């Protein structure tokens, strides 16, 4: 019985880790190392409660909630602002995507407050409702709407007309 539960978790982790990593990358504004750490911590927390997951109707949604809460708690730590820069990172292989657009969007996301960034990722990347986002963030629906409006205005201000410039390429 114990191995089947471990096998079920392993299957879940393999299926969801890519999606969790992409969301974590957006939450961390492209910091892939921190994103990997967040996914690892999320999966560790999920494994700890996996035996009780029968009561949860949507384990994937629960994992996403755990990821966002892990990110927000990480941002509260004093060490979260440390960014060592000894060497430049290796260049990513060219995937045919527009790197200028990606950098502009990640920089714009990085300029948002962590909770505003979490709202944008949950509402527009994860396509969650206001109520679901409020539940994940342990806040009210009104706070989510306010943060969403504020964050989108800040993104428009940061990106200005340049976003249409990138979109027409």
C-alpha positions in Angstrom: 0.0 0.0 0.0 2.8 2.4 0.9 4.6 1.9 -2.5 1.4 2.5 -4.4 0.9 5.8 -2.7 4.5 6.7 -3.4 4.0 5.6 -7.0 0.8 7.8 -7.3 2.7 10.8 -5.9 5.6 10.2 -8.3 3.2 10.1 -11.2 1.6 13.3 -10.1 4.9 15.0 -9.6 6.1 14.1 -13.0 2.9 15.2 -14.6 2.7 18.6 -12.8 6.3 19.7 -12.2 6.6 21.3 -15.6 3.5 23.4 -15.1 4.5 24.3 -11.6 8.0 25.3 -12.8 6.6 27.6 -15.5 4.3 29.3 -12.9 7.2 29.6 -10.5 9.4 31.2 -13.2 6.7 33.8 -13.7 6.3 34.4 -10.0 10.1 34.8 -9.5 10.4 37.0 -12.6 12.6 34.6 -14.4 14.8 33.4 -11.6 15.0 29.8 -12.6 17.1 28.7 -9.6 14.6 30.1 -7.2 11.7 28.6 -9.3 13.3 25.2 -9.0 13.6 25.6 -5.2 10.0 26.7 -5.0 8.8 23.7 -7.0 11.0 21.4 -4.9 9.5 22.8 -1.7 6.0 22.6 -3.1 6.4 19.0 -4.1 7.9 18.2 -0.7 4.9 19.7 1.1 2.6 17.9 -1.2 4.3 14.6 -0.5 3.9 15.2 3.3 0.1 15.4 2.9 -0.3 13.0 0.0 -2.0 10.4 2.1 -4.8 12.9 2.9 -5.2 14.0 -0.7 -8.3 11.9 -1.2 -10.2 14.7 0.6 -9.0 17.3 -1.9 -10.9 17.3 -5.1 -8.2 18.9 -7.3 -4.7 18.0 -6.3 -3.2 20.1 -9.2 -5.1 23.2 -8.0 -4.0 22.5 -4.5 -0.3 22.2 -5.6 -0.7 25.5 -7.4 -2.0 27.1 -4.2 0.9 25.6 -2.2 3.3 27.0 -4.8 1.9 30.6 -4.5 1.9 30.4 -0.7 5.4 29.1 -0.7 6.5 32.0 -3.0 4.8 34.6 -0.8 6.3 33.2 2.4 9.7 33.2 0.7 9.4 36.8 -0.2 8.8 37.7 3.4 12.2 36.3 4.4 15.0 38.8 4.8 17.3 36.6 2.6 14.9 36.7 -0.3 16.4 39.9 -1.7 20.0 38.5 -1.9 21.1 38.1 -5.5 24.7 36.9 -6.0 26.3 38.0 -9.3 29.7 36.4 -9.7 29.5 35.4 -13.3 27.1 35.9 -16.2 24.7 32.9 -16.7 25.1 30.7 -19.7 23.1 31.8 -22.7 19.9 29.9 -23.3 19.5 28.1 -26.7 17.6 30.0 -29.3 14.0 28.6 -29.3 12.7 30.9 -31.9 10.9 33.0 -29.3 11.5 36.8 -29.1 13.9 37.2 -26.2 13.4 41.0 -26.1 9.7 40.5 -25.4 10.4 37.8 -22.8 12.9 40.1 -21.0 10.6 43.1 -21.1 7.7 41.1 -19.6 9.9 39.5 -16.9 11.4 42.9 -16.0 7.9 44.4 -15.9 6.7 41.5 -13.6 9.8 42.0 -11.4 8.9 45.6 -10.8 5.6 44.6 -9.2 5.1 43.9 -5.5 5.2 40.1 -4.8 1.5 40.0 -4.0 0.6 42.0 -7.1 2.8 39.6 -9.2 1.1 36.6 -7.6 -2.4 38.0 -8.6 -1.3 38.6 -12.2 0.2 35.1 -12.5 -2.9 33.4 -10.9 -5.5 35.5 -12.7 -3.9 35.8 -16.2 -1.4 33.0 -16.5 -3.3 30.3 -14.5 -6.7 31.7 -15.7 -8.2 31.5 -12.2 -11.3 33.3 -11.1 -11.2 36.2 -8.6 -12.6 33.9 -5.9 -10.1 31.2 -6.5 -7.2 33.7 -6.5 -8.5 35.2 -3.2 -8.7 31.7 -1.7 -5.2 30.8 -2.7 -3.8 34.1 -1.4 -5.9 34.1 1.8 -7.4 37.5 1.0 -10.7 38.9 0.0 -12.1 39.1 -3.6 -12.1 42.9 -3.3 -8.4 42.9 -2.5 -7.7 40.7 -5.5 -9.7 43.0 -7.8 -7.8 46.0 -6.4 -4.4 44.3 -6.7 -5.3 43.2 -10.2 -6.2 46.7 -11.4 -3.1 48.2 -9.7 -0.8 45.6 -11.2 -2.2 45.8 -14.7 -1.9 49.6 -14.6 1.7 49.3 -13.4 2.5 46.8 -16.2 0.9 49.2 -18.8 2.9 52.1 -17.4 6.2 50.1 -17.5 5.6 48.6 -20.9 4.0 51.6 -22.4 3.7 51.5 -26.2 6.6 49.0 -26.4 4.3 46.0 -25.9 2.6 46.8 -29.2 6.0 47.2 -30.8 6.9 43.6 -29.6 3.5 42.2 -30.7 3.9 43.4 -34.3 7.2 41.6 -34.8 
